[in-house]
Structures are given as structure tokens and as C-alpha cells.
Amino acid sequence: MHLFPLTGEQPLKILLTTHQFLPEYSAGTEILAFSTAKELQRIGHDVHVFTGFPECNVLDDSRRFDSYVYDDIPVERFHYSHVPMGEQLNIDEAEYNNSFVASYFRGYLEKVNPDLVHFFHLQRLSASVINVCHELGIPMVITPTDFWFVCPTIQLLLTDASICHGPDPNSINCVRHFIALRQPRFIKSIVQLTPDVLLSFIMRVLNKGVFSRFRVSTYARALSRRPEFLKNCLSRVDKVIVPSHLMKNVLMEHGVPSSKIVFSPFGVDVSQPVYTAAPQDSKLRIGYIGTLLEHKGAHILLKAACSLPERESFELKVYGDNERSSNFVKDLRLIAGNDKRIEFCGTFPNNQIGKILSSLDVLVVPSIWQENTPLVLYSAQACGCPVVASDLGGMSELIEHEVNGLLFRSGDISGLADTISRLIHDRQLLRKLSQNARKPKSVEAYVAELIMVYSEILYGMGRS
């Protein structure tokens, strides 16, 4: 194992993990992991990626792992399905503690022999890989890009779109939530009417293995054990690197000590084209860039746009994968109807994001969940593109209302419509917001901060 000096002169072998990776997937976490990997490579380090992949086909266990190289980065990939694997039959437990992946990962680590593992996401892979690193004495850091470690649905969002504060004792609220999402109506009704005290008693009985042959029993046991297992896993990580105060507070509320947390906002490509607002007499150019799933709130934006009368002159370009989220996209197209002001543009290569943003007058980020810190906000600020965002989470940490952007109450369709109308008629406001853009750090600066964290850990362990 190498000793990594603060000068960074001696190269390290670094393993990054994420739940999915390029070329098939290129959302925020994937781009963050990729850009970090490329910068680490550029300054001389040996970088590998271990990733998941959502597999729709039926596969034998022997075919669940493959390897490829993406842009000179060696990638090892696990094809995940929500089915039994190896000798592990509880597929709900495998979501966070996958012994099949852990066994393979152990052999992979022994072959690659990394100096340090940096987890960017563990969905699909499960947190069991943390325990493997711990057993092998490999230093670890983690950058949580969402709330997977706290919330089984990742978003801390209830079925009525209200904010959840995480699992309660015995995860009773998680059980209620999951049953509301997945079980037949009569089961939902029974659970809704069951008092917490009785449901807690039932959970304790189920955790002793009673009724273990029933799917709902294994399901409930897995949920109730999840928080403690993941809390223990996080306790074994050397440092937790967070980009937002929101994430820091959430993790501390769920047992991560502040001494283990490092605050480091993400870095992006700051060499973006210069933003220029369109003149007053032209159409307002509005953009949405992101995943086309309900929690991202594209439907809120479309409803707001369509509610504006035809005399309001704007064009709305929706950038996102039209195929992978086809059911929700169908709903979005129904909302848009025949409104010729709205265009579905599909996706674009990430290296074109500056060009896309510079072609807009305003970017709208209408998420209905507490986003950590979406990379697209950093990119917009880098090129001076004004942002209209929901007043939630990390978005409101990056965007200050009336200063470098505008905030609206999450889910408020009429409020967002009023904001859009305001910008249609006040281009001076757009120019002011652009001039006040808060330039993010570069990828180079971000990775330099990571290296300092890596160095502190490796020096502290006395590795050589």
C-alpha cells in the first residue's frame, strides 16, 4: 500500500464506485464520478470504477459481472436484478446487504489492490462492500449524492409528496410507506388502520422469524433491519464528504458524527460559454435538464407553462431521456398537449451542457424532493445562466432568491407560472441574476480537496 504524500507526487490506485455509469447512464452522480476519475487520471493516479447496472433480462449468477473500458477507465460492472442471487433469498435485504456482491467484490479487491476506495453511490451494489473493505483494511471515503443511506426510496419523500424525516423506531413509517406503494388496497387499508404500538409488536414478532415463508414477512424484516445495518456500515468509513449542509444535517441526525464529515461542494467544468440573455422582444427561452421522473418535477413545470395564456411568448425545451422513463414521458406529453411552445429534445452529451445552457434564458429546476445539490445548478452558475428552482434542500443553498436566481414553493404550479411570466416581461431581472451568478469550483479544485482528504486518511493510518 502506497503512502500518499501531500504533494501528490506518488501515484495511488483508487477505486470509485457508483450505482450506474457511462455510457448508458449520465445523470449527476455518474458525471461526478466520471469527471473525478478523469481528473485523478490526469494528475497521474491509477483509477478503476466498480458499478451497478439495472438488468431487465434473466441472467444466471455466473453472468452477472462483466468488464469494459470507458474513456481509458477500467470498469467492473454488476448486473443487478431484484431477484434471489447466490444463497441469499431475501431480495429486500439484498438491496442494502448483498452477500453475493460482497463475495465477488472481495476477490475483485484482492486482484486490483486499491490504496483507497471512494464510494459515490452504493445502490444496487449494497453497503456490504463497505464491510469487505473494512475486513481487508482498505481506507474508505464516501460522497453520498442522495439519501440512500437513510431512506429506502432514496428521496425522503412520502406518497403525498410531503417531506419525510427518515425511519422511526422499528422503521414503522417505512413499512407503511412501502406497503402503500406496493401492496394491494385491502392490505394498505389494514396497515393504515393498525396503531403504531400494534405494528411495532408485529414487527418484533416477524424479526424473530415467525411467518418467514410469507413475502410480506421477509419484506418487513428487511426494512426494519436496514437503518441499523447502514448506520454500522457508515461508522466504518473513514470520512464522509458532503456537498451540502442539508446532507450533513440529515446524516448527523441519523448517527454520523460531525468529526467524520467533510464539507466539499462539487466541482464542474467552469470553462463554459458566456451566457447572453435574449432581448425583451424575443421569446423567453426556458430549459429543463434532468431525469424525467416524477420526483424531478418536470410535470410541475409543464403544467405551469401550459397555464400561461398564448400571448405569453416563450419556448420551453425539455432535455431528458424520452425512452428510459417512457411512462412518465407519456404523462408529460399529455400535459403538453398541442402547446407548440413546448419541445421534448431528448438527451445530449454532457460535454455539450455549457452550449445548451448558453442557449437558454433561464433554467428551471422544479424538483419536489430535497435535492442534495444537482450538478446542473453548478453548471448553470458556471456560465451565468439564471436559475428558477424549488425552495428545497441543497437547491436553496446554492440559489439565493432575487440574487443569483429565483425560488418558488415546491409543487406550486401557479407560483411557478407567475415567476415565468415575470421573467417574460422583465429581462433586466435576468441580466441581474446572471451577473450575480456564483461561480462554482472547478473539477480540478474539487479533486485537489479530495486528495487532501485521501492524504489525511492514509497518513493517519501510517500506510507505506
N, C-alpha and C positions, 0 to 999 in steps of 0.2 A: 504494500500500500504506500503510495507516494505521500510525502509531506508537501503541502501546498503553500509556498511562501506568499506573503502579502504582495510581493512584486508580480506574482503571476507568471514567473519565468519558467517554472517547471510544469509541464502539461499534466492534466488529470484525465482520467477516464470517468465520464459522467453519464449516468443513465437517467433519462427523463421518462416519466410515464404519463399517459393520458387515456381517457375513455375511448377516444377515436382519433383518427389522424388523417392527414392528407395522403393521397389526393382526393379520396371520396368525400372527406368532411373538412370543412374550412371555416367553421364558426370561431368565436372568440378564443376559447380555450385552445383549440387546435393551432390557431395562428400564433398565439402567445408561446406555446411550446415550440413550434417550428422556428419562430424568429429568435427565441432564446438559444435553440440548438445551433442555428446558423451563426449567431454571433460568437458562441462558445467555440465553434469550429474555426471561425475566422481568426480568433486570437490564439489558436494552437491546441485546443483541447480535443480529446477523442470522445465523441458524443454518440450515444445509442438511444433508441426510443423503444419502449415496450408499450403496446397499445391494445385497446379492445376494438371490436368491430361487431355491430349488431347483425347477427346472421339469421336470415329468414329460411334458409334451406335446412333440411335434415342432414346432420353430419354425425359420423362416428367420432368417438372421443379421439381417435388417432389422427383425425383430420382437422382438429380444432386450432392448431397452431401452424402458422406459416411465416416466412420471412421475405422481405423485399427491401430495396434501397430506394429512397426518395430524396432527390437532390443531394446525393452523396451522404445521406444519413441512413445507417443500417437500422431497419425497423423489424421488430419481432411482434407478431400480431396474434391475438387470441380471438377466435370467432365465438362470440357469446350468443347463447340462446337460453330462454327461460325454461330449461328442461333439466332433469337429473343428469349429472355427469360423474364419472368415476363411481365411487361408492357412496356419494352424497345424494340422498334422495330428497332432502328438504330444500327445494329450489328457492324458497323465500329466504332461508338462512344464507344460501349461497350468494345472494345479492350483495351481502356485506362480508361474508366469511366463506370463501370458496376454497375448499381444501384441494380440489382438482387443479386450480390455477396455482395455488401455493406450492404444490409438489413440482409442477413444471418450472415455476419461477425459481425455485431453489437450484435446480440443475442449470437453468439459464444464467443465474448469478455466478455460479461456480465456473461456468465457461467464460463469461465476459469479464468477471472480476473487477467491477467498478470501484472507484475510490469513494464515490458518493452517489446516492440515489435522490433525485428530486422529483417528487410526485406532484403533477399538476392536476390530475384527476384520477380517482380510483373506481368510479362507477364501471360496471362490467368486470373489472379485474378483481375487485373487492379489497378490503383492508387487510386481508390475510397476508398479503405480500409485505406489509409493514412488519408483521411478526417474523417472517422469514429473514428480512434484513436484520432485525434485532438479534435473532439467534445466530446469524453469521457475523455479527459485529460490524455491519456496514453502516456508516453515518447516513442520516436521512434528513431532508427538509421537505416541507410540503407547502404548496401555494394553493389554498382552496379557492376555486373560482366561482363556486356556488355553495349551497348549504347541504350538500350530500352527507356530510359527516353528522349533521344534526337531524335532517329531515328525509324520510324515505322517499318522498315525492320531489325532493331537491329544492323546492321553491318556497317552503314555509307559507303556503297559500292554501286556504280551505276551499271547499267546494262552492261556497258562496262568494268567493274572491276576496274574502277578508284575510287579514294577516294572522298567521299562526306564530306562536312563540316557542314552538318546539315541543317535544314529548313531555307529558306529565308523568308522575309515578306510574310504573307498570305500562306506560305508553297507551293508556286507555283512549286518549284522544286520537292517537294514530290508528288504533284498531277501528274506532268509529269512522274515521275518515276513509280508511281503505275499504271497509265494508260498504260505505256509501258509494264508493267509486266502482266496486267490482261485484257486489253480491246482488242476488235477486231482491225485488222490492219487499217481499214478506220478511226476509232476513234483516234488511235495513230497518224495517218498522219495529221488529222485535228488539234490535240493538238500541235503536233510538229511545225506546221506552224503558230500557233496563237502566236502573240507577247506577252511578259510578261505583258505589260500595259493592253491589252485587256483581258488577262486571269485573271489578278487581279480584273478588273472590274466585270467580270463574277462571280468570287468568292464572291465578296461583295454582288452581287445580290442573289446568291444562299444562302448565310448566312442569308438573310432576309426571307428565307423560300419559295422563288419562285421556282417553279418546284419541290416541295418537294416530289411529288409522284414518281419521277424518281430515280432509284437506283444510277445513277451517281451523282445526286444532293446531296443525303444524304452522299454518299461516299466522295465527295469533301468537304462538310461542316465538316464532322468528321475530316478529315485531317487538315483542316485549323485551327480548334479549338484545336487540340491536343497539340501543343507546349505550349500555354499559360496555359492550364489546368495543364499540368505536371509540369511546372515551379512553379505554385502556390502550387501544392502538395509538391514539394521538399522544398519549403520555410517553410513548417510546420514541417519538420523532424528536430530533434534536432541536429544530426550530420550525416555527410556523410563520410563513411570510405572507402578510395580508396587504391588499391594496386599498382597503377602505376601513374607516373607523367602524362602520356598520359590522363588517365581518369580525373585526377584533372584539366588539362588544358581544356579538352572538356567541362566539367561541368561548369567551370568558364566562358568560352566563351558563355555559354547559361544561365547565370544568377545566378549561385550558388556562394555566396560569399566565399572567401578563409577562412574566420574565421569559417565557418561551416564545413570545410573539414579537415579530419584527415587522414594522410598518414600512412598506415599499410599494408605492403606486407603480402600475405597469409602465413600460416604455413602448413607443411606437416609432415608425418611420416618420421623422419630422421634416424630411425633405419633400414636402407636399406642394402641389401647385398653389398659386396665390388665389384666394377667394375674391371674387368681384360680384357685388350684388347687382342684379338686373335693374334697369331704370324703372321709374314709377309707372310708366305707361305700358310696361310689358307684363306678361303673366308671371305670377309668383311661382317659382319652381320649388316644389316641395318634394322631399325624398324620404322614403322609409328603407332602411338597410338592416336586414336581420333575418333570423329564423322565422318561418311562417307557422308559428304555433300560438295557441290561444294566449298563453301567459305573456307573450311578447306584445300583445295588444294591437296588432295591425287592424283588427276589426273595429277597435275604438277610433282609430284614425280614419278609416274608410267611412264609418257612419258619420263622423264629424264633417268630413269633406263633402259627402253627399247631401248633408243637411243644408249646405250653403246654397243660396239661390244661384241660378245660371249666370246672373250678372257679375258674380264674384269671379274674377279672372285668375285662374291658377291651373297648374298642371301637377299631378301627383304621380310620381314614379315609385313603384313598389318593387324593390330588389330583394329577392329571396328565392329559394328552391321551390319551384312550382310543382315538382313531381314528388319529392320525398314527403311533403306534407299535403298530399293531394286532397284529402277530405276537408281539411280546414281551408285550403285554397278554393275549393268549390263554394264554401260558405262565403269567402271573401268576394268571389266573383258575383255571387248572388246579391251581396250588399252593394257592390259597384254598379250592378245592372248595366244600363246603357249610358252611364255617365262618361262622356268622351274625354273628360278631364283626367281620368284615371287610367294608368297604363301599368300592366304587370310585365316587368322587364327581365325576370329570371335572375340568374346569378352572374357574377363576373370574377375574374382572377383577383386575388387580394392585392396584387401589386398595382391594380388599377383604382384602388379606393380613393386615392387623392384626386385623380382625374374625375371620378364620379362626384365626389363631394364638391369639387370646384365648379361643377356644372349645376349645382343646386343653389337656391337662395336660403333654404333652411332645411335642416334635418329634424325629423320628428321621431322621438323615442318614447312610444306610448305604453310601455310595459305596465302590467297590472300586478307584478310581483316586485319584491325588493331586490332589484338588480344589484350585484356586487359592484362592479364598475365596468360596464360594457366597453370593449376596446374601440367600438365605433365612435364613442364620445371623445376619446382621446384623439382619434384620427381627425374628427371634425374640428376640434380645438386646434390641432396642429396646423390646419390650413385656414383657420379663421372662419369656418362655416358656422353660422349661428345654430343653436340647438333649442328645440322645444321638447321638454321631457316631463314625464310624470314626477310628482314630488315625493318620490320614494327612495329609500336606501341610498346606495352609492351614487345614484344619478344626481340627487340633490346635494351631494358632497362636491361633485365636480361642477355643477351648474348653479350659479347664484342668480336668483330671479332678478330680472331687469338689469343685470350687469353683463354677464357673458352668455346669457340665454334667458329663456322664459320657462317657468314651471307651471303646470296645471294639476289639479287634483286628479289622482289616478282614477281612471274609468269615467271621468266626467266628459261625456260627449259634447254637451253644449258648451262647456268651458273651453274645450279644445277648439271647437268651431269658432268661438269668439276670438280666441288667440290667433287662429289662422286669418280670420277676417281683419283683425287689427294689423297684421303684417302685410296683408294685401294693400292696405291703404297707408302704410307708414314705412317706406323704405329707409328713411333716416334712422329708424329704430334698428333695422337690420344692420346698417353700417356701424352704428354704435356698438351693437352686440359683437360684431365681427372684430372691431378694433380692440375690444376688451377681452378677446379670447385669451385663455390661459394656456400657454404653450406647455405641453407635457414633456417629460424627459424622453430622450432618445432610447432606442433599444440598447445602444452601446452603454449609456449611463445606467440603464436598468441592470444589465448583465454585470457591470462593474460592481454594483451593490450586491448582487448575488454572490459574486466571487469573494467579497469581504465576509459574507455570512459563511460561505463554504470554508474559508481560511480560518475563521474563528473556531469553527467546529473541529476542523482537522488538527489545528494547533492545540486545542483544548484536550483532544484525545491523545496527543503525543504520537500521532502516526508518522511513520517513516518508512 
